[in-house]
């Protein structure tokens, strides 16, 4: 044991740092908004009431539903782990993030060398954007792990396990479809270049496709019950392309450069645009030089070429998307970015590699989430619900949320866990309505508010109001005459 620690002390320090940056005060730093509330509501319904769900989260654009496996394999075990405390799924995601660091090191070492492995794992560990999407429960946050596993299994010609990894990617986000060109080309090259393995590869591919089709059964059952709602949304997304995707690949070319720069600035350069541009220039030159060397030596089937293809195919696919590209959209590219970057810069003179590493480390530390006060979203939500229950005096009440960037499942989850007598407005209009207003970019005026969950209560007046951590809470009672306050 001592020899193992002595031999791998630097890697163990990186893993410890990764765990610390993802688990430290996770209950305070984790995001807990509508999506997280929705997920734990669904998982609790399964655990406590036995409600089987056949679909997963809905996408932000296109009204398409993902598969349900994120719920079953992450959210449900997380709630069991912490006995229905929403911190559980976030812990599971954080641990998967640490596992991603481990696999980046392991695969980088297998494909290249120790220098690449240490550098890739360390930069991935301290990247502020990666940390942000590793410390709370959200389906896109598991994409980096399973995208990396998919790529590795394809290289190993283990297409059955590659199919399983791809299923989890697709249950994370539909952008996983951009992984298929890379996996398909790897399979095709192996099939063409190794005639003796063709029967085995064909059998594996058949099994992989069957497994993938079986994984779609829950969504197929959902569509059968809901008149093809999901498949119709998917078809509409790709056919009505005014605001979705452009299928003319050549039109993506002008957008690849800016997207590559955005990716480098956000993940490698600590969100600094000037440093990001410098990194993009260096990175691009090193990629072109690597391609030139491979072409000159007539080497095609090399790991670096496959990594470049993975990165290039992903950026091209994203460039065809007509909406804004958010940081989490790059999730399937996180691992390849760090591994390829590390592989290329360790070829530079040591002084240049070390200087660049120091600069990137400093800028990543400057943007580390711990530099800012923890938002404590989960604790705030819980405190607000407690205050509402106290103000309701044991009487039934309705609930509404006014917010621009949030919706109410998080609040309703704790109200249910606290056995509050909250009633849905469509079922019963009670004598009191509690309105939570998150005053960020909206006017907190619950009187005559057009929001249905407020307006359906009828004429009302404010009986009392208070504030918790900058969030306003109003208690409304009926005002039959509509007398102005």
N, C-alpha and C positions, 0 to 999 in steps of 0.2 A: 504493500500500500504506500509506504514511504517513497519507494522508488518511482511509483507511478506519479505521485504528487511532485516529486523533485524533477522528473523528466518533463512534466506537462504544466509546470507552475504558471507560466505566462498565459497559456490557454485557459487554465482554471480561473485566473484573475479576470480574464475577459468575460467568462461565463458568470462569475460572481457580480461583475460590474453590470452585465446585461440584466441579471435578475434584479439587482438593486434599482436600476433605472426604470424597470417596468413594474415592480411590486411595492416600492417605497410609498407609503401613504396612498395606496391605490384607491382606497375608499374616498379619499378627498380629491384626488386628481382625476379619477375616472369620469368619463362623460356619462350622464344619466338623463337623457332626454326622451322624446317620444318613441324613438326606435327601440331604445333599450327597455322602456316600459312595455311596449308592445310585445317584445320577445319574452320577457319574464311572465307576462300575463298569459301568453300562449302556452309556455312551458308549465306554469302552475296549473292551468286548466287540464293539461295532460296528466300531471302527477296526482292531482287531488280529485279530479272528476273523471279521469279516464277518457278525455276527449282526444281522439286520434286526429292529427292534422296531416293533410296530404300536400300542402303547399308551404313554402317558406315566406320570407319577407317580400314585399312588393318593391319593384324598382322605382326610382325617383322619376324616371321618364318612361313613358310608354305603357304604364299600368300593367306591367308584366310581373308575374310571380316567379320567384326562384323556387328551387326544390326545398324540401323540408329538412335536409340532413344537418344543416347548421344548428337547427333547434334541437334535434335528437342527440347530436354528438358533442355539442358545446354548451348550449344553454341549459338543457335538462340536467346533465351531470353537474354543471356549476351550481344550480339551485339545490341539488341534493347535497353537494359538498358543504354548503354553508346554511343548510336548513332554511331555504327560501329567502335568504338575504341576497339581493341583487348583485352584491359584490362577487358572488361565486362565479358567474359566467365571465366576468372581467378577469378574475384570477386565472381561469382556464386559458383565456386568450393570451394573457401575459406569459404563462408557462409555454404556450405554443410559440410565442415570440422568442423566448430563450432557446427553445428547441431549434428554431430557425437559425439562430446564431451558431449553434453547435453544428448544424448540417452545412452551413456555409463554410465553416472551417474544415469540416471533414471532406466535403466534396472538392473544395479548392485544393486541399492537400493531395487528394487522389488524382485530380486532373493536372495539377501544376507542381507547387512546391510549398515549403513552410512559410516563406516570406509572403507569398500571395495569400495563403490561408490566414495568417495572423493579421495582415493588413485589412483584408476583406471583412473578417469577423469583427475587428475593432471598429472600423469605420461604420459598419452596420449597427454595432452596439450603441454608438454615441450619436448617431444621426437624430436630430430633434424630431423630424417628421416621422421617422420609423418608430421612435419612442411614443409619439402621440398616438399612433395607430396600433400600438401594442399594449395599451394599458386600460382598454375598455372593451366591452362586448359589442361587436358590430360585425355583421357577416362579411364585409370586405376585408376585415383585418386578418383573416386566416389565409388570404390569397397567396402571400409570399411563400409561406411554408409549402403549400400543396403545388404551387407552380414549380418550385425548385424540385420537389419530389417527382413531379411529372417529367421534367426534363431529364433528371438522373435515370429514372426507370426506362425512358426511351433510349438513352445512350447504352444502358445495360441490356437492351433487347428484351426487357421484361414488360411487355405491352399490356399484360393483364393488370399488374400493379399500376402501370401508367394510367390505365383506364379508371381505376379506383381513385387515383390522385386527381385526375381530370374531373371526375364527378364532384369531388369536394370543391374544386376550383369553380365549377359551373354553379354549384349551390352557394358559392360566395358572391359571384358577380358574373353577368353574362359576357363581360370582357374576356373571360377565360377562352372564348371561342378563338381569340387571336393566338392562342398557343397551338392550335391544331396545325397550321402550316408547318411549324417547326417539327412537331411530332411526326406529321405525315412525310416530310422529306427525309427525316432520319430513318423511318421505316422503309421508305422506297429505296434509299441508297443501300441499306443493309440487305434488302431483298435482291437487288440487282447485282451486288458485288459478292454475295456469298450464296451461290447456288445450293450448296449442301444444306444450308439452314432454311431454305425456302419452305419446306413442309412444316417445320416447327414455327416459323414466323407466321405463315398463313393460319395455322391452328391458333396461335396466340391472338392474332388479330380477330379471328372469328369469335373467340371467347371474350375478348375485350369489348367487341361490339355488342354481344349478347348482354354482358354485364351492364353496359351503358344503357341499353334499351330497358333492361329490368329496372334500373334506377329511375327511369322516367315514369314508371307505373303510377306512383302517387299523383303526379301532375296530370297524367292521362285520366285517372279516375276523377280528379277535380274537374277537368274539362268536360267529361261525360255528364257530370252532374250539373254543370253551369253553362251548358250550351257552347262549349268551345271558347270560353272567355279568354283563356291564356293564349292559346294558339292563334286566335284572331288578333290579339294585341301584338303578338310577335310578328305576324304577317303584316299588320298595319305599320309596325315600326320600320320594316325594311322596304315596304312598297310606297308609303307616303313619306318621301324623303326630304320634303322641303326644310324641315328642321331637325332631322335625325342623322342620317348617314349619306355620304356621297360614295357611290359604288364605282366611280371613275378613278382608278388608282393613281393616274398621272396627276390628278388635281391635289393629291396628298403631298406631293414632293415639296412644294414651297413651305409646307407647315412642319415638315420633319425637323428642320434645323431649330426653329423656335421651341418646339416641344422638347427636343433633346436638351436645349439650354435650360428650359424650365425644370426638367427632371434633374439636371445636375445642380442647378441653383438651390432647389428645394431639399434634395437629399444629401448631396455631397458638400455643398458650400454653406450649410447652416442658414439657408434662406437669403443669403446675400447675393444680390443680382450681379454686382461687379465681380466678385470672386467667382460666381457661377459662370460668367462669360469667359473668364480666364481658364477655368477648368474645362469648359466646353471646347475651347480652342486646342488646349493640350490634348484632351481626350480624343478629339476628332483626328488630329494629326497622328496620334499613336495608332488609332484604328486603321487609318489609311496605310500607314507604314506596315502594320501587321498584315493587312490584306495583300499589299505589294509583295512582301516576303513570301507569303504562302503561295501566291500566284507564280512568283519566280521559281520557287522550288517545286511547283506543280503538286502541292499538297492540298487536298480538298477535305478529306474526312478528319479534321482536327478539332479538338475541343474549342479552341479559340474561334474557329470559323463558325461553329455551331452557336457559340455565345453571341457572336456578332450578328448572326442571322436571327437569333431570338430577339435581340435588342432592336434590330432593324425592322423586323416584321411587326413587332409590337408598336413601335413608333409610327409605322406606316398605317396600321389599323386605327390607331388613335387619331391620326391626322385626317382620317376620313369622317370622323365624328364632328358634327356641326355645332355642338354645344360646348360650353366651357369645360376644360379638362381640370378636374380637381385632383388634389394630391393622391387620394385613395384610388383614383382610376389607374394610377401607375403601379398598383400593388403587384401585378403579375410580372413587373419588370424590376422590382426592388432587388431581388437576389442577383440577377445577371448584371445589373449596373455596378454593384460593389465588387463582384468577383472579377468581371472583365477589367474594371478600372484598376483594381489591385494588381492583376496579372500584368497589365501594360506598364504601370509606373514603376514596378520593381525592376524593370529592364533599364530604367534610366540610371545615370550615375547616382551612387548612394547619397551624395550630398543633396541632389535635387529631390530624390524620393523622400528623404528625411525632412527637408524644408517644406515640401508640399504637405506631408503628413502633419507637421506641427501647425501649419496655417489652418488646415481643415479642422484639426482638433480644436483649436482656439475658437474658431467661428461656430463650431457645433456646440461647444460649451456655453458660448455667449447666448445661444438660443435654447439652451436646455430648459424644459418646462419647469424645473424646480426653482428657477430664478424668479418666477412669478408666484403670487399667492394662490394657493389651491382654491379652485372654484367651489368645492364642496356641494356639488349639485344634488347628489343623493341625500346628504344630510339635510340640505335646505328643503327638498321636496318632502322628506319625512317630517320635518318640523312644521312645515305649513299644514300638512294633513293633520297633525296632532292639534294644532291651534284651531283648525276648523271643527274638529270633533268636539273640542272643549267648548267652542262657541255655539255649537248646535244644541247643547244641553240634552243630548239623548234623543232629540226629535229627528224625524226624517228630513232629508234635505236633498236639493239638487246641486249639481256641481258644473262649473264651466271654466274654461281656460281661454284667456285672450293672450295670444302670443304670435309673433311673426315667424320664429324659427323653432317652434316646439308644438307638440300636441299632447293630449291629456293622459295616455295610458300609464305614464310614470306615477302621476298623482293617484290615479284610480287603483293602481297596484297596491300602494300602501294603505289607501282607504279600505280596500278589501281585506288586507292582512290585519288591519286594526279593527275589523268588524264594524265599520262605520255604517249607519243607516242611510247610505247614499242611494238615491233612486235616479234612474234614467228618466229624463224629461218626457221621452216618448211613451214611457210606461205610467208615470205618475208625476203630476205637478204638485209639489209640496208647498208648505208655507214659507220656505226660506230657500234662497239660492246663494251659494257661495261662489264668488267669481275671483279666480286668481289671475292677476294681470302682470305679465312679465314686461316691464316698461322699457323694452329695448326696441326702438324704431316704431313704436305704436303709441297711440293716445289711450291712456288708461281711463276710459269713461264707460262704465258699464250701463249707464242709463241710456235707453233708446239705441243701444248698440245693435247693429244689423246681424251680428253673429247669431246663428240659429239657436245655439245652446243658451243664449241669453234672451233673445227676443221671444222665444217660445214660452218663457216664464210669464210673459204678460207685463202689464203696467207694474212698475216697481219703483221703490225708493231705497236709498242707501240707509240702512239701519246702523251700521258700524263699519269701520275700516281700520286696518293696521298694516304693518309692513315687517317683513322678515328678509334680511339680507338683500335689500333693494327690491324685493318683489312685493307688490301690493295685493292685499286680500280684502274683498268687500263682502259684507253680508247684506243681501237684498231681501226685502219683504214686499208683499203685494201692496200696490197703491191703486186701488180700483178706479179712483177718480182721475188718475193721471195728473195729480197736482204737481206743478213744477217745484223743484227743491231750491 
